[in-house]
Every structure is written in structure tokens, then in C-alpha cells.
Amino acid sequence: MAHLKKNTRGAVPGLAVHFERKTDHHTNKEIDVTKTYLNQDLISDGSDMLSRFNDRLNDVYCMKRDDVKALATWIVTLPEDLSKAPYEQQSAFFEATKQFLDDRYGQENAVAAVVHYDETTPHLHYAFVPVVFDAKKERYKVSAKEVLTRHDLQTFHDDLNQNLKAVLPFYEQGILNHKTLPFENVTEIKKYNNQFKALKEELANVEENISAKKALLKVTNQALTEVDLAEKQIDDFKQALSKNLFGKTVLKPDDLDRFKSLLANMKKATLQSQRDAADSNQALLKTKSQLAEVQADYRQLKDRHQALQQRVREKQQMDYAMRDMLKNDYGVEKIPHSDVEARYVLYRLDHEQLTKGIEQVKALINRIIELTRDLFKGPSL
């Protein structure tokens, strides 16, 4: 992508600061200072852009007017198909582009050729003084109008394409790929890219909204079809009307019958559409109600499940504790599960003050005592 801009002398110092990164306080927030070392200055003569500009103006004639376009700048952006190419190929692309510009506008007129790799997309800033020979006065003069003619601009991109394809074996796609855009600078290019991205997102949202509306309209598709048919019949009816010699419309009895029939059909279609809409709304309300009930049941089941899991964990812990106690205190290695449960009930009785089933608990406790006494002949509990 390439773009030209014509600048006055007053704009040159600011351009030089941006091109040559002469400040750490950049207005462009997309500049990554950690990549600035990758930037290339393709004119390495020991001077800077501003001194080259002033030196060239001293060699040629330039009118002393503030509005004179004394500097022209081309911005050439790296093509998309080279965005992932090796650094060497990207550098070769910009060097070949610089050579093309030197040949086209005169190397002696070039005052800057800087490649920026520290922004979103690598690009070349090429600045030159538009100089032409004045045959009448036999001198060189500054004239952007005569150098940058309509023909020059119309042929520029194609000439650059052909030149790059001839000198770069890896270059195939083309500098523009039919994407020429009327931008003034890199900031506008980035602004366009952001706007384009936002529009794509908005388009996706619109398409999604359209799809949802189509699904809703499908519910009343039959009624809409009948309405469309009735409208067509009315149009046909209007065209069938005739006029007499006095310019008045003539209606036949069967025409009136047909018209009444059409009105009845449209009324029927309208009522059907209203009923369908009401049914759809009722179905939606019913579905929402059912969903609320399902959600409530789910919450109840979830709570019950969690409570059950907690009870299972407690019983497992207590089972282990009871068996461990009987083993360590009484040396009982094997005991029926019912006896373990009895011990668990006793524990709860002691710690939770249970009052139900006390007689049953006592019987189970006595059973444990007897079992222990029979096995070990030890003292009673």
C-alpha cells in the first residue's frame, strides 16, 4: 500500500522528528520503543533529514511563500503477504522500493528514506524535494505540481509493482492488490483499520440479529404468505378496473364480490397472524415457567445431593472411628455392620441427646458388652 502527501517547509521539522525518532515522547501510542533499534535509515551519509532538505533548497530555486509544497513524502507499507516473511526479505523489499523512488524522482532530491519496524505494520517513509528543470530560465526549481502530475500518480503503483517483481524473486502478490485507499498518513491508515474491524463486528451482530428475527418470523410464515397473496390479488383487481368515456371507474357486480372476498381473506390472515403471535407468546411464557420450575427442582435436588453426600461422609468417618475404637480398646477385629451402627447410635446419644429408640439402643449396647465379655472374659463395661 502506497500513499503520497505534499508538505510545506513548515512541516519539515516535525516530519524529521517523527521519521528519525528524535524524541522519546511520541504522540503515536502504537510506537513500541523496544523495537526502534530495528528501524533502518537507508540514506547513510552522516547527515540528517533537515540538513539534507536545506542543502537541496539552496541548490535550486524555490519561491519564498509559506504555502509552497517544498517536500513530498511517500509512505509505502509492507504487503500483507510479506508480513511473516524473514527480516532479510522485508528489508530487501524496502531497499528495492527506495531505489525505484530514487530513479523516479532523482536520488539527489531524496532527503529521507526511513523504514519503521517499531509500529503495527512495517513501512517506508520516503521524502524528497520535487525538483524540475525550468527550460525557460534554464535552472532547476521546486514544483510539486509539475513533478507529481496526474499521469505520474496514475502510473506510479503499476510501475512500482512491475519494478519490484522484476528485481525481487520472492515478490509475487503486488504492492496494492487493488486496495488503494485515500489516506493522508499512517495514523489515518490505522484509524481506517480500526473502523473496518469495528464495522465487521457490527455486521456480525446485525447478521445474528437478522437470523433471530427470521426464526421468529417463521412462526407466522403461513399468515404472511396469505397476506402477500391477498396483496397481489388486490393489485390484479386494480389493474382489471376499466374506465368509461367520462373517465369514471366502472365496477361490475362480480368485481364487488371479488373485492369483498379479498377483504375477508385479508381479515382472516390478520386474525390468524394475531392468533399465531398470541400462541407463540403463550408458549414462550409457558416455557419460561417450566424453566423456572426445572431450575427450582434442580436447586432442591442439588441441595439434597449435597446433604446426602455430607451424611455419607459422616457415616464413613464414624464407621471407621467405631471400628478403630473396638479394635484398639477391645481387640475386636471383625464385627457385623449392625453392631457398628449400634455403637454409632450410642455415640450420637451421648453427643446429640437423642431420645428416640433408646430401648433399641440399650439392647444393642448390651449385645456389644456380652460379645466383648465372651471373647475376652474381661471386666464388664
Buried (B, 14 or more C-beta within 10 A) or exposed (E): BBBBBBBEBEBBEEBBBBBBBEEEEBEEEEBEEEEBEBBBBBBEEEEBBBEBBEEBBEEBEBEEEEEBBBBBBBBBBBBEEBEEBEEEBBBBBBBBBBBBBBEBBBEEBBBBBBBBBBBBBBBBBBBBBBBBEBEEEEEBBBBBEBBBEEEBEEEBBEBBBEBBBEBBEEBEEBBBEEEEEEBEBBEEBBEEEEEEEEEEEEEEEEEEEEEEEEEEEEBBEEBBEBBEBBEEBBEEBEEEEEEEEEEEEEEEEEBEEBBEEBEEBBEBBBEBBEEBBEEEEEEEEEEEEEEEEEEEEEEEEEEEEEEEEEEEEEEEEBBEBBBEBBEEEBEBEEBEEEBBBBBBBBBEBEEEEBEEEEEEBEEBBEBBEEBBBEEEEEEEE
